[in-house]
Amino acid sequence: MKLRKSTGYTFINCKKALDMFNNDVTQAESWLHEQAKKEGWSKASKLEGRRAKEGLIGLFVGDQAAVMVEVNCETDFVARNDIFQQLVKDVAFATMAHHRTKAHGQTGYAKSVLVAEDLSKLKLVEGTSLADQLALTIGRLGENMSMRRAVSVGVPANWHIGSYVHGGVTGQSDMAMGRYGALVVFQGGKDGTQETIGRKLGQHIVGEAPVSLGNMDDLPCGDAETRLLPQTFLPDSSRTVAQYLKEQEARVLDFVRFQCGEAGTDGSL
């Protein structure tokens, strides 16, 4: 049935909707979405106490701007579902639209951090709020979910944004998704090498989990080092991150790392 294929709702509900609207697919689909939204809000209130620590990090890099979001669900099975992954995209693209509006006319570095309450107020292109879209997805998949957090960055023309996602989801072309993600903002780099520099720095940040930037001349403190620049560089253990950057004539200005389900970043898990 065409309606079932396009919406993902059950055969019984699709048949009921078509019968109600004399086989008008458009009206039937609209009614199904509305019912799922109502059911989702009802389910969301019932499932609110259930722990949602699985999910995905979504990362999208655009023209001189990037966003990274975390959307949670209860099981890895649902995280691999196309409907859930569409929610991750919706959150990322709504965050990017919010960034573009907020940063309009700014010429310097712009960074914004959004938590669940902020995200729920954002809207999709067609006007649906992310809160309603979340409820719709809960109604369709039957698990507790949350839009936990998001970060957006925008950089001037001579700055660069590197990114990396680990534990990636296959089959997604418009944006990267996985269990871990990193954004890194940097200046410089030899011509033609910026993409490689950004990817390697992102890979290091995901793998070594630094918590602060540090200084270029800091001395490393061994395996317990939490400053980025004096850490041993993950892709090449013969040098530190600072030494790699000097060789590449580059300088890191900021970075963000997300790990799906990690505790302590906003108190929600």
C-alpha positions in Angstrom: 0.0 0.0 0.0 1.4 3.3 -1.1 0.3 5.2 2.0 1.9 2.6 4.4 5.2 2.8 2.4 5.4 6.6 2.5 4.4 7.0 6.2 5.5 3.8 8.0 2.2 3.5 9.8 0.5 0.1 10.2 -1.6 -1.4 7.5 -4.7 -1.3 9.7 -4.3 2.4 10.5 -3.6 3.3 6.9 -6.7 1.4 5.7 -8.8 3.1 8.4 -7.5 6.6 7.3 -8.3 5.9 3.6 -11.7 4.6 4.5 -12.4 7.8 6.5 -11.4 10.1 3.7 -12.7 8.1 0.7 -9.2 7.1 -0.4 -7.9 10.7 -0.4 -4.2 10.0 0.3 -3.3 13.5 1.3 -6.1 13.9 3.9 -5.5 10.4 5.1 -1.8 11.1 5.6 -2.5 14.3 7.4 -4.9 12.6 9.8 -2.4 9.8 10.5 0.3 12.4 11.4 -2.1 14.2 13.7 -3.1 11.0 15.4 0.5 9.9 15.8 1.4 13.3 17.3 -1.4 13.1 19.8 -0.4 9.5 20.6 3.2 10.6 20.9 2.5 13.3 23.4 0.5 10.8 25.4 3.3 8.2 25.2 5.9 10.8 25.9 4.3 11.6 29.3 4.0 7.9 30.1 7.6 7.1 29.1 9.1 10.2 30.6 10.8 8.4 33.4 12.4 5.8 31.2 16.1 6.2 30.6 17.0 7.2 27.0 20.8 6.9 26.8 21.2 5.4 23.3 20.8 7.4 20.2 23.0 9.3 17.7 25.3 12.3 17.3 24.4 14.2 14.1 27.0 16.4 12.5 26.4 18.8 9.5 29.0 21.1 8.1 27.8 23.9 5.7 29.4 27.0 4.3 31.6 28.5 7.1 29.2 27.0 9.7 28.6 23.6 11.3 26.2 22.1 13.8 26.4 19.0 16.1 23.4 17.5 17.9 22.7 14.7 20.3 19.3 12.9 20.1 18.6 10.0 22.4 16.4 7.0 22.5 16.1 3.8 24.6 17.7 1.2 22.4 20.3 0.9 19.7 17.7 -0.9 17.5 15.6 2.3 17.3 18.8 4.4 16.7 19.3 2.4 13.5 15.8 3.1 12.3 15.3 5.5 9.4 12.5 7.4 11.2 14.7 8.1 14.2 17.5 9.2 11.9 15.2 11.6 10.2 14.5 13.2 13.6 18.3 13.6 14.0 18.4 15.4 10.7 15.4 17.6 11.6 17.1 18.7 14.8 20.4 19.4 13.0 18.8 21.4 10.2 16.6 23.4 12.5 19.7 24.2 14.6 21.5 25.3 11.5 18.6 27.6 10.5 18.5 29.0 14.0 22.3 29.7 13.8 22.0 31.4 10.4 19.2 33.7 11.7 21.1 34.5 14.9 24.4 35.1 13.2 23.1 37.1 10.3 25.3 40.2 9.9 28.0 39.0 12.2 31.5 38.8 10.8 33.4 37.2 13.7 33.4 33.8 15.3 29.9 32.8 16.5 29.1 29.8 18.8 25.9 28.8 20.4 25.0 26.0 22.7 21.4 24.8 22.9 19.8 22.5 25.5 16.6 20.4 25.3 14.3 23.3 26.2 15.9 25.6 23.5 15.6 22.9 20.9 12.0 22.1 21.5 11.1 25.7 20.5 12.8 25.5 17.1 10.7 25.0 14.0 11.1 23.0 10.8 10.8 24.7 7.4 7.1 23.7 7.2 6.4 25.3 10.6 6.2 22.2 12.8 8.0 22.7 16.1 10.7 20.2 17.0 8.7 19.4 20.2 5.8 18.2 18.0 8.2 16.4 15.7 9.7 14.6 18.7 6.2 13.6 19.8 5.3 12.4 16.3 8.4 10.1 16.3 7.7 8.8 19.8 4.2 7.9 18.6 5.6 6.1 15.6 8.4 4.2 17.3 7.1 3.7 20.9 10.2 4.6 22.8 11.1 7.5 25.1 13.3 10.0 23.2 15.0 13.3 23.9 16.7 16.1 22.0 19.5 16.5 24.5 21.8 19.2 23.2 23.2 21.0 20.2 26.1 23.3 19.3 26.5 25.6 16.3 29.6 27.4 15.2 30.2 30.0 12.4 33.6 31.2 11.3 35.0 34.0 9.2 36.2 33.4 5.7 39.9 32.7 6.6 39.0 30.2 9.4 38.3 26.5 9.0 36.0 23.9 10.6 37.2 20.3 10.9 34.9 17.4 11.8 34.9 13.8 12.6 32.3 11.1 13.5 33.1 7.7 14.9 30.8 4.7 14.9 29.2 6.1 11.8 25.8 5.2 10.3 25.9 3.9 6.8 23.6 5.1 4.0 23.3 8.7 5.2 24.4 11.2 2.5 23.2 14.6 3.7 25.0 14.5 7.1 27.2 12.3 9.3 25.8 10.4 12.3 27.5 8.1 14.8 28.2 7.5 18.5 30.9 10.1 18.9 31.5 13.5 17.1 33.9 16.4 17.2 34.1 19.9 15.7 37.3 21.8 15.7 37.8 25.4 14.7 41.3 26.4 13.4 43.3 28.9 11.4 46.0 28.4 8.9 47.2 25.2 7.4 49.2 24.7 4.2 47.1 25.2 1.0 45.1 22.1 0.2 45.7 20.4 3.5 42.9 22.0 5.6 40.4 19.2 5.2 43.0 16.6 6.2 44.1 18.7 9.2 40.5 19.1 10.3 39.7 15.4 10.0 42.9 14.3 11.9 42.3 16.8 14.7 38.6 15.7 15.0 39.8 12.1 15.1 42.2 12.9 17.9 39.6 14.9 19.9 37.1 12.0 19.7 39.7 9.4 20.7 41.6 11.3 23.4 38.7 13.4 24.9 40.6 16.6 25.8 38.6 18.9 28.1 40.5 22.2 27.5 42.8 23.7 24.8 46.0 24.5 26.7 48.9 26.5 25.2 51.3 25.7 22.4 54.3 25.6 24.8 52.7 23.5 27.5 54.7 20.4 28.6 52.7 17.1 28.4 51.7 15.4 31.7 51.6 11.8 30.3 48.6 9.6 29.8 46.5 11.7 32.2 46.9 14.9 30.1 43.5 16.5 29.4 44.7 19.7 27.6 44.5 19.3 23.8 47.7 20.9 22.7 50.2 18.9 24.9 48.5 15.6 24.3 50.3 12.9 22.2 48.8 13.2 18.7 46.6 10.2 18.1 47.3 9.7 14.3 51.1 10.1 15.0 52.4 9.2 18.5 55.8 10.6 17.7 54.6 14.2 18.3 52.2 16.2 20.3 49.2 18.0 18.9 51.1 21.3 19.3 54.0 20.0 17.3 51.7 18.7 14.5 50.1 22.1 14.3 53.4 23.9 14.1 54.5 21.6 11.2 51.2 22.4 9.4 51.4 26.1 10.2 48.0 25.9 11.9 46.4 27.0 15.1 43.4 25.6 17.0 41.0 28.1 18.3 38.1 26.0 19.7 36.7 22.5 19.8 33.6 20.6 20.9 33.3 16.8 21.5 30.0 14.9 22.0 29.7 11.3 23.1 26.2 9.8 22.9 24.8 9.1 26.4 27.7 10.6 28.3 26.9 11.9 31.8 27.8 15.2 33.4 27.5 17.6 30.4 24.0 19.0 31.2 22.8 16.8 34.1 20.1 15.0 32.1 21.7 11.6 32.0 
